[in-house]
Amino acid sequence: MSSDSPRWDAHLGCNYIDGRYVQGGEGQLAVSDPATGQLVAQQALASPMDVDKAVQAARRVVDSRELIQLRPVERGRRVRAMGQFLLDYQDSIASLLCRESGKPFWEALIEVQGSARYFEYYGNQAETLEGVSIPLGDGYMDFTEHEPLGISAQIIPWNYPLEMAARSLAPALASGNVCIVKSPELDPLSSICFAAAAEFAGFPPGAVNILCGHGHSAGAALAGHPDINQIVFTGSVETGVKIAQAAAPNIVPCVLELGGKSAAIVRGDADLDALMQNVRWGIFFNAGQVCSAMSRVLVHESIHAEFVERAAALANSLPLQTGVDARESGAGMGAMVSEGQRDRALGLVTRASQAGARLVAGGSTPDLGAFLAPTVFDQVKPEHELFNTEVFGPVLSVTPFATDAEALHLANGTDYGLVAGLFTQDITAAMNLTRRLRAGQVFVNEWFAGGVETPFGGVGKSGYGREKGREALFNYVQTKNVAISLA
């Protein structure tokens, strides 16, 4: 970018509808730094009328076929350009993200770079959506095409406001759809970078719309709008159910990623040194506010005591940190996104102690900011609330087991099924357990193994549909069959 380029954040706090930066019909929302309580900026709130304007603008682009008629390579170039824009401004975007979300700068920077990676990957995939020829004999020619659905409505969570938006924006645009993104109320400010990126990349007005509004107002209006063609949502089970119900009367397909209570099975032959690195990233990254966090560790009784000792030492070694000066990767752990979320997690911690689980590290909060110290509980039993309920915070629960069969029963013993993990040197045991774990993705000897290229999604109350990987592209298209008689 040249030094005289317009600032990407020149319209901070605005909504972006039909290529214009606008205010909203429901006033403004104060966005504060959860680590300090200081005001960051005011965010304009969209009303249902604003949502309808965004849908009308998006429909105009769909009807014009402006994106569909492009060669896929050209759409791909535009998608990749959006990712390059994020990289060009990564420091300033990360600085804003860390102030509004409570992440230390190094975590925010990882999120911005991860967001750019989605645009790179799906930009490169744009040319790969090929149909097939179906043989019906000499009298016919029959083939299939993949057509974009049209308007993709994307309701984004607050734990990764940029990366989760990029995860759906990139494949939707690459396959020829237009998008309406509803950013989260808790940290909506940095999402305006996607508006600037879309303009930079050459997408027409109305192809990308970014708005923020309350879930019960703008979110409900978007989910129930009769003229959208798809909903992508990441969040709680309760909200996911409401969105699916709102979409059902209009027969609008949904992709729902609804969280988890994911278990790592640690067999007696596991490499504990490597395992502790996975615990650090699996439950204490982003202050544990990760849907696929390593929230439960099921550890073989032969190494149980040593694991608990090491986990407690790890938790106690992580200082609380935040802000733009926190630049050393892995040095500490940031704040939670709000005091309300912190207090919910603290309530689960308190009740876990009362229920008989043994607190071995953390469980405390400082006087200032939405922080919860890295926390570890031992002897968490299946009947405990902590065993079954997603904390969405830096709280690790440990449960011993005696046999692989018991570990499998414990791992599959919740309503969720997003991810699971297994740590062992025995490849035969690993494959046997992997096939029996009830989860959409299983990590073996490395939590969060894989990347943008690997499909992600859950079973049970963790939702349905797959994001990431080539599988995600098929969320955004429908197959049309063309049958031609040659007689």
C-alpha positions in Angstrom: 0.0 0.0 0.0 1.2 3.5 -0.7 1.7 6.0 2.1 -1.1 8.2 0.7 -3.7 5.4 0.7 -6.9 6.1 2.7 -6.8 4.7 6.3 -8.6 1.4 6.5 -10.2 2.5 9.8 -11.3 6.0 8.6 -14.9 5.0 9.2 -14.5 3.2 12.5 -17.8 2.4 14.2 -19.8 2.6 11.0 -21.9 0.0 9.2 -21.1 -0.8 5.6 -24.1 -1.2 3.3 -24.2 -1.1 -0.5 -20.7 0.3 -0.7 -21.3 3.2 1.7 -20.3 3.7 5.3 -23.4 4.5 7.3 -24.7 4.9 10.8 -27.6 2.7 12.1 -31.2 3.0 13.0 -30.8 1.8 16.6 -28.3 4.3 18.0 -24.8 3.4 19.2 -23.0 0.9 21.4 -20.0 1.8 23.5 -17.1 -0.7 22.9 -14.6 -0.8 25.8 -11.3 -2.6 26.4 -12.1 -5.6 28.6 -8.7 -5.5 30.2 -8.8 -1.9 31.3 -12.4 -0.7 31.0 -11.4 2.2 28.8 -13.6 3.2 25.9 -12.3 2.3 22.5 -15.0 3.7 20.3 -18.7 3.9 19.6 -20.2 1.4 17.2 -23.3 2.2 15.2 -26.1 -0.3 15.6 -28.1 -1.5 12.6 -31.9 -1.9 12.8 -34.1 -4.4 10.9 -34.6 -1.7 8.3 -30.8 -1.4 7.8 -30.7 -5.2 7.4 -33.3 -5.0 4.7 -31.3 -2.4 2.9 -28.3 -4.7 3.0 -30.4 -7.6 1.6 -31.7 -5.4 -1.2 -28.2 -4.3 -2.1 -27.0 -7.9 -2.1 -30.0 -9.0 -4.2 -29.2 -6.4 -6.8 -25.7 -7.8 -7.2 -27.0 -11.4 -7.4 -29.6 -10.5 -10.0 -27.0 -8.6 -12.1 -24.8 -11.7 -12.2 -21.8 -9.4 -11.8 -19.9 -12.0 -9.8 -21.2 -15.1 -11.4 -20.2 -14.1 -14.9 -16.6 -13.5 -13.9 -14.1 -16.2 -14.7 -13.4 -18.1 -11.5 -9.7 -17.1 -11.7 -10.7 -13.4 -11.6 -13.0 -14.0 -8.5 -10.1 -15.9 -7.0 -7.7 -12.9 -7.5 -10.1 -10.6 -5.8 -10.5 -12.9 -2.9 -6.8 -13.2 -2.5 -6.5 -9.4 -2.7 -8.7 -9.1 0.3 -6.2 -11.3 2.2 -3.3 -9.3 1.0 -5.0 -6.1 2.3 -5.3 -7.6 5.8 -1.6 -8.5 5.7 -0.6 -5.0 4.5 -2.4 -3.5 7.5 -1.9 -6.3 10.0 -0.3 -4.3 12.7 -3.0 -1.6 12.9 -5.8 -4.1 12.6 -4.3 -6.3 15.3 -3.8 -3.3 17.6 -7.5 -2.4 17.4 -8.6 -6.0 17.8 -6.5 -6.5 21.0 -8.0 -3.3 22.5 -11.6 -4.3 21.8 -11.3 -8.0 22.6 -8.8 -8.2 25.5 -6.3 -10.3 23.5 -2.6 -9.6 23.8 -1.2 -8.1 20.6 0.6 -11.3 19.6 -2.7 -13.3 19.8 -4.5 -10.6 17.8 -1.8 -10.6 15.2 -2.1 -14.4 14.8 -5.8 -13.9 14.2 -5.3 -11.3 11.5 -2.7 -13.5 9.7 -5.1 -16.5 10.0 -7.9 -14.4 8.5 -5.7 -13.6 5.5 -4.9 -17.2 5.1 -8.6 -18.0 4.5 -8.7 -15.5 1.6 -5.5 -17.0 0.2 -6.7 -20.6 0.4 -10.2 -20.0 -1.0 -9.0 -17.6 -3.6 -6.8 -20.4 -4.9 -9.8 -22.8 -4.8 -12.1 -20.7 -6.9 -11.2 -22.5 -10.1 -11.6 -26.0 -8.8 -15.4 -26.2 -8.5 -16.0 -28.4 -11.5 -19.1 -30.3 -12.6 -19.2 -33.8 -14.0 -20.4 -35.5 -17.2 -22.9 -38.3 -16.7 -23.1 -40.9 -19.4 -26.7 -41.7 -20.5 -25.9 -43.2 -23.9 -25.6 -41.8 -27.4 -29.0 -40.1 -27.3 -28.2 -37.7 -24.5 -25.6 -35.3 -23.1 -25.9 -34.8 -19.3 -23.7 -32.7 -17.0 -23.8 -30.9 -13.7 -22.8 -27.4 -12.7 -22.2 -25.8 -9.3 -24.1 -22.6 -8.9 -23.8 -20.1 -6.0 -26.7 -20.0 -3.6 -27.0 -16.2 -3.8 -27.0 -14.2 -0.5 -25.0 -15.7 2.4 -25.9 -14.2 5.8 -23.1 -14.7 8.2 -23.5 -14.2 12.0 -20.1 -14.0 13.6 -19.0 -14.8 17.2 -17.0 -12.6 19.4 -14.2 -15.0 20.3 -12.6 -14.7 16.8 -14.5 -11.8 15.1 -12.1 -11.6 12.2 -11.0 -15.2 11.6 -14.6 -16.5 11.8 -15.8 -13.9 9.4 -13.0 -14.7 7.0 -13.8 -18.4 7.3 -17.2 -17.8 5.7 -16.6 -14.7 3.6 -13.7 -16.2 1.6 -15.4 -19.4 0.3 -18.7 -17.6 -0.2 -17.1 -14.9 -2.4 -14.8 -17.4 -4.2 -17.9 -19.4 -5.3 -19.7 -16.4 -6.6 -22.0 -15.5 -3.6 -22.6 -12.1 -2.0 -22.4 -11.6 1.7 -24.0 -9.9 4.7 -21.8 -10.1 7.8 -23.3 -9.3 11.2 -20.4 -8.6 13.5 -20.5 -9.4 17.2 -21.6 -6.7 19.6 -18.8 -7.3 22.1 -15.9 -6.6 19.6 -17.3 -5.3 16.3 -14.9 -2.5 15.5 -12.1 -4.3 13.6 -14.6 -6.0 11.3 -14.8 -2.8 9.2 -11.5 -3.9 7.7 -13.4 -6.3 5.5 -15.3 -3.4 3.9 -12.0 -1.7 3.1 -10.5 -4.9 1.9 -13.5 -5.6 -0.4 -13.2 -2.1 -1.9 -9.5 -2.6 -2.4 -10.1 -5.9 -4.1 -12.6 -4.5 -6.6 -15.8 -6.1 -5.4 -18.9 -4.1 -6.5 -21.0 -2.2 -3.9 -23.5 -4.6 -2.3 -21.3 -7.7 -2.7 -19.9 -7.4 0.9 -22.0 -5.7 3.6 -20.8 -5.4 7.2 -23.2 -4.4 10.0 -23.5 -4.7 13.7 -26.7 -4.9 15.7 -28.2 -6.6 18.6 -29.0 -10.3 18.1 -32.7 -9.9 19.1 -33.1 -7.1 16.5 -30.7 -7.1 13.6 -29.7 -10.7 14.0 -33.3 -11.9 14.1 -34.2 -9.8 11.1 -31.3 -11.3 9.1 -31.9 -14.9 10.1 -35.6 -14.6 9.3 -35.3 -12.5 6.1 -37.2 -14.2 3.2 -34.7 -13.1 0.6 -31.5 -14.6 1.9 -30.3 -17.9 0.7 -28.1 -19.3 3.4 -27.1 -18.7 7.1 -23.7 -19.4 8.6 -23.6 -19.2 12.4 -21.1 -19.9 15.1 -22.1 -19.6 18.7 -24.2 -21.2 21.4 -26.6 -24.0 21.1 -29.5 -21.9 22.4 -28.9 -19.2 19.7 -28.2 -21.8 17.0 -31.6 -23.4 17.7 -33.3 -20.0 17.4 -31.5 -19.2 14.1 -32.5 -22.6 12.6 -36.1 -22.0 13.7 -36.1 -18.5 12.1 -34.7 -19.9 8.8 -37.0 -22.9 8.6 -40.2 -21.2 7.4 -38.2 -19.8 4.4 -36.5 -23.2 3.8 -33.1 -21.5 4.1 -30.1 -23.9 4.7 -27.9 -23.3 7.7 -24.3 -24.1 8.7 -24.2 -24.2 12.5 -21.1 -24.6 14.6 -22.3 -24.6 18.2 -19.3 -25.3 20.4 -18.1 -28.3 22.3 -16.7 -29.8 25.5 -13.8 -31.5 23.8 -11.8 -34.3 25.5 -8.2 -35.3 25.1 -7.5 -39.0 25.9 -4.0 -39.3 27.4 -2.8 -42.9 27.4 -0.1 -44.1 29.8 2.6 -44.1 27.0 2.0 -40.4 26.0 5.0 -38.0 25.7 4.2 -35.7 28.7 6.7 -33.0 27.6 5.0 -32.6 24.2 1.6 -32.9 25.8 2.2 -29.9 28.1 2.8 -27.7 25.1 -0.5 -28.9 23.7 -2.3 -28.1 27.0 -0.8 -24.6 26.9 -2.3 -23.9 23.5 -5.3 -26.1 23.8 -7.0 -24.5 26.8 -5.1 -21.2 27.6 -4.8 -19.7 24.2 -7.3 -16.8 23.7 -8.1 -17.2 27.4 -9.8 -20.5 26.6 -12.5 -18.8 24.5 -12.2 -21.4 21.7 -15.0 -23.7 20.7 -12.6 -26.5 20.0 -10.6 -25.9 23.2 -9.0 -28.8 25.1 -11.4 -28.4 28.0 -11.3 -31.9 29.3 -8.2 -34.1 29.7 -8.9 -37.8 30.4 -5.5 -39.2 31.7 -4.5 -42.7 32.5 -4.2 -43.4 36.2 -0.5 -44.5 35.8 0.5 -40.9 34.9 -2.4 -39.0 36.4 -0.6 -37.5 39.4 2.4 -36.4 37.3 0.1 -34.8 34.7 -1.9 -32.9 37.3 1.3 -31.6 38.9 2.6 -30.4 35.5 -0.7 -28.9 34.5 -0.9 -26.9 37.7 2.7 -25.7 37.2 2.0 -24.6 33.7 -1.1 -22.7 34.7 0.7 -20.9 37.5 3.6 -20.0 35.1 1.4 -17.9 32.7 1.1 -14.3 33.6 -1.9 -12.2 32.8 -1.2 -9.7 30.0 -2.9 -7.7 27.3 -2.4 -4.6 25.2 -0.4 -3.6 22.2 2.9 -3.9 24.1 2.3 -7.7 24.6 4.2 -8.8 21.6 6.2 -11.9 22.7 4.3 -15.0 21.4 3.2 -17.3 24.1 4.4 -15.1 27.0 1.1 -15.0 28.8 -2.7 -15.0 28.7 -5.0 -12.2 27.9 -8.4 -11.0 29.3 -11.7 -12.6 28.6 -13.9 -10.6 26.2 -16.1 -9.0 29.0 -16.7 -9.0 32.7 -20.0 -10.8 32.0 -18.3 -13.7 30.3 -15.6 -13.8 33.0 -18.3 -13.9 35.7 -20.1 -16.7 34.0 -16.9 -18.7 33.9 -16.1 -17.8 37.5 -19.6 -19.1 38.5 -18.7 -22.5 37.0 -15.4 -22.5 38.8 -17.1 -21.8 42.1 -19.8 -24.5 41.6 -17.1 -27.0 40.6 -15.3 -26.6 43.9 -18.6 -26.9 45.8 -19.4 -30.1 43.9 -16.2 -31.8 45.0 -13.8 -31.2 42.1 -10.3 -30.4 43.4 -8.9 -26.9 42.4 -5.2 -27.2 41.9 -4.4 -23.9 40.1 -6.0 -20.6 39.4 -9.6 -19.9 40.0 -9.0 -16.3 41.0 -9.5 -12.9 39.4 -7.5 -9.7 39.7 -9.1 -6.4 40.9 -9.1 -4.8 37.4 -10.2 -6.2 34.0 -12.1 -9.2 32.8 -9.3 -11.7 33.7 -9.6 -15.2 35.1 -6.3 -16.8 36.1 -5.5 -20.0 34.2 -7.4 -22.7 36.1 -7.0 -26.4 36.6 -9.4 -28.8 38.3 -8.7 -32.5 39.1 -11.1 -35.3 39.9 -13.9 -33.9 37.7 -16.6 -36.5 37.5 -19.2 -37.2 34.8 -22.0 -36.0 37.1 -20.3 -32.6 37.6 -21.5 -29.6 35.8 -17.9 -28.8 34.8 -17.6 -32.1 33.0 -20.6 -31.4 30.7 -20.9 -27.6 30.4 -18.7 -25.5 28.0 -17.0 -22.9 30.2 -15.6 -20.9 27.2 -12.8 -19.8 29.5 -9.3 -20.8 30.7 -10.5 -23.8 32.8 -9.1 -27.3 32.4 -10.8 -30.3 33.9 -8.9 -33.5 34.6 -10.4 -37.0 35.0 -8.5 -40.2 35.5 -9.3 -43.5 33.7 -8.1 -47.1 34.0 -8.9 -48.6 30.6 -9.3 -47.5 27.0 -12.9 -48.5 27.1 -13.5 -46.3 30.1 -11.7 -43.4 28.4 -13.8 -43.7 25.3 -17.0 -43.8 27.4 -16.0 -40.6 29.2 -14.9 -38.8 26.0 -18.2 -39.6 24.3 -20.3 -38.8 27.4 -21.5 -35.3 26.6 -24.1 -33.9 24.2 -21.3 -32.3 22.2 -19.1 -33.7 19.4 -16.9 -31.0 17.9 -13.3 -32.2 18.3 -11.5 -34.8 20.3 -7.8 -35.7 20.9 -5.6 -38.6 21.6 -2.1 -38.8 22.9 -0.3 -42.1 22.6 2.7 -43.8 20.9 0.6 -46.8 20.0 -0.6 -46.3 16.4 -2.9 -49.3 16.6 -4.6 -48.0 19.8 -4.8 -44.6 18.2 -6.6 -45.8 15.1 -9.0 -48.0 17.1 -9.9 -45.1 19.4 -10.1 -42.5 16.7 -12.7 -44.5 14.8 -14.9 -44.7 17.9 -14.6 -41.1 19.1 -17.8 -39.2 18.5 -16.4 -36.0 17.0 -16.2 -34.2 13.7 -12.4 -33.9 14.0 -9.8 -35.9 15.9 -6.3 -34.7 16.8 -3.6 -37.3 17.4 -0.5 -36.2 19.4 -1.1 -32.5 18.5 -4.1 -30.4 19.5 -5.2 -28.1 16.7 -3.3 -30.2 14.1 -4.3 -29.3 10.6 -5.3 -25.9 9.3 -7.4 -24.0 6.8 -7.2 -27.0 4.5 -8.9 -29.5 6.9 -12.7 -29.7 7.2 -14.1 -28.7 10.6 -17.5 -29.2 12.1 -19.3 -31.2 14.7 -21.9 -33.8 15.5 -24.6 -33.9 18.1 -25.2 -30.5 19.7 -22.0 -29.2 18.2 -24.0 -28.5 15.0 -23.9 -29.5 11.4 -22.2 -28.6 8.2 -18.5 -28.4 7.6 -16.3 -25.3 7.4 -12.7 -25.1 6.2 -11.2 -27.3 3.6 -12.7 -28.0 0.2 -15.8 -29.3 1.9 -16.8 -25.8 2.9 -17.1 -24.7 -0.7 -20.0 -27.0 -1.1 -21.9 -25.1 1.6 -22.2 -22.2 -0.8 -23.2 -23.9 -4.0 -26.1 -26.0 -5.3 -25.8 -28.6 -8.0 -27.8 -28.1 -11.2 -28.2 -31.0 -13.6 -28.5 -30.3 -17.3 -29.9 -33.1 -19.5 -30.0 -32.7 -23.3 -31.6 -35.0 -25.7 -29.6 -35.4 -28.9 -32.3 -37.2 -30.8 
